[in-house]
Amino acid sequence: FSLEKVRGMVWAGLGMDSPNGANECDFDVLSIRPWTMSSLVAQRYVNKSNNVILVGDAAHAFPPAGGFGMNTGLQDSHNLAWRLALLLRSSSDRMAKSILYKYESDRKPIATQNAALSVRNYNRTLRIAKACYLDAQHPALLTTVLGSPPVSLLPLQTRQDMFRRLVR
């Protein structure tokens, strides 16, 4: 995608047609690249001022293998929620720094472990497919063929059965 296309997509995602010169909401696109299978875990979950806290996909990104991204994000949210509730009931600045620091030290190792497990699962899936003489494009090609005439004219159940037999 071009820079202008990406900026337009972000503005649309924010529910705005255009920036209308609103500099307070402006942003910089740092890079544009296609998705590749990888995992990322943020270096820090809490900034030094304790006013920015990363949770879920903002803190980590995993390959789509095993549901680890969503589950880790939900666990992050739960962990942070009880910490923030505790902070709202406390007036101690010392406790705020301590409890938010602990959020990062509790959650980051779990995200790192789940990222590695997710990559391992993804690679195992590819090895299984290769052992069956399939490449990563095989299911996509089958779906395209089964969705094109004349095969697409067959009932859905018949096409699903064909897909299952061909992927075995």
N, C-alpha and C positions, 0 to 999 in steps of 0.2 A: 504494500500500500504506500501511497505517497504521504508526505508529511501533512498536506492539507486534508487528505482523506481521513487520516488518523485523528487529526484535531477535530474534524467534523464528527467523527464517530464518538469521541469523548464528550463533546458538547451535547450531542444527541443523548448519550447515556446519562448526562446530568439533567436532561429534560430542557435543554436550551437549544434554540435554533442556531444562534450565533453568539459570540461573546459580547456584541454591542458595546465594544470599548470598555468593558468592565474589567479593569486591570486587577482588582482585588481577587478575581476568580481566574486569572490567567494562569497558564502552566507551560512548561517546556517539555517537549517530547525528546527524550534522551537517546532512544534507539528504536528502530523498527526492524523486526526480523521475524522469519517464520518460526513456528513452534518446532522444537526438537526435544526428543526425549531426554530429560534431565531432571535434577532436583535442586532446589535452592532453599537455604535456611538463612534468615537475616542474621547479620552479625550482632545486632542489638535489638531487643524487643521493646526497651524503654529508653527514651532519650535522657540526657543528663538533667534536663529541667523537670522530668517526670510529667510532662504535659502531652506527650505523644506515646501511645502504647500500641504495639502491633499485635494483631490477633488473626488467626486463620490464614487465608491466602495472602494477606499482607505480610505475614511473618514467615511463611513457607509455601513452597510449591512442589508437588510430587507428581510423578507420572500417574496416569489413570490406571493403576493396577492394584486393586484391593480395597479401595474406598478409604485409604489412610488420610488423604487430604481433608475430606469432609469431617471424618471422625476426630482427627487431631484438632481441627478448627473448632468443633463443638466443645471439645475438652478444654481448649484454650479459653473459650468464652465463659464456660462455667467457672474455671479457675479464676479468671479475672473478675467475674461478677461478685463472688463472695469476698474477694479482696477489696473491691471498691465499696461494697456495702459496709465492710468493717471500717474502711477509711472515713466514710461519711459519718460514722458514729464516734470517731476519734478526732481529737483536735491536735494530736502530736505530729509535728513535722518529721520527727525522727522515725516514728512508726511508718509514715508514708513512704519515706525512702527505703526503709527496710522491707516493707511488705511488697513494694513494687519491684525491688531488686530481686526478691525471692521468687516473684512470678517468672522473671526471665530465667533464673537458675533452675527452676522447676520444669518449665515448659520447653526450653531450647534443647536439652538433651533428648527429650521424647521426640521432638520434631526431627532431630538429626537421626535418631534411630529409625523412625518411621520412614524417613526419606530413603535411607539405605535399604530398608526392607522393600519399599515400593519399587525401587530400581531393580533389586534382585528379582522380585516377582515378575516385573516386566521382561527382564532378560530371560527368565525361565520360560515364560510364555512364548517368546520368540524361538527358543531352543526346541520346544515341543513342536511348534509349527514347522520348523526346518526338518525335524526328524520325520515328519509326515510329508516331506517334500513340498511344503507350502512356503511361500515367501510372505512377507508382511502385506503384500497387495492382493493376495489370493481371495480373502473374504470380500474385499471391496469389488474385485472383478466379478465374483459370483453374484453379488448383489446387483451390479450393473446389468449383467446378462439376464438375471431372473426378473429384473424390472423393465426390460425392453421387449417390444413385440418380436415374435409372436408369443414368447414365454409369458409375458406380462398379462396375456389374455386368459391364462389358466387361473383357476380359483386360488385364493391366497393360501389355503391349507396345502394344496398340491405344491405350490412354489416353496413353502416352508419345509415340506417333506423332502423336496429335491435338494434344498440347501443343506439340510442336515445330513443327507446321504453323501453329498459331494464333499462336505467338510470332514467327514469321519476319517 
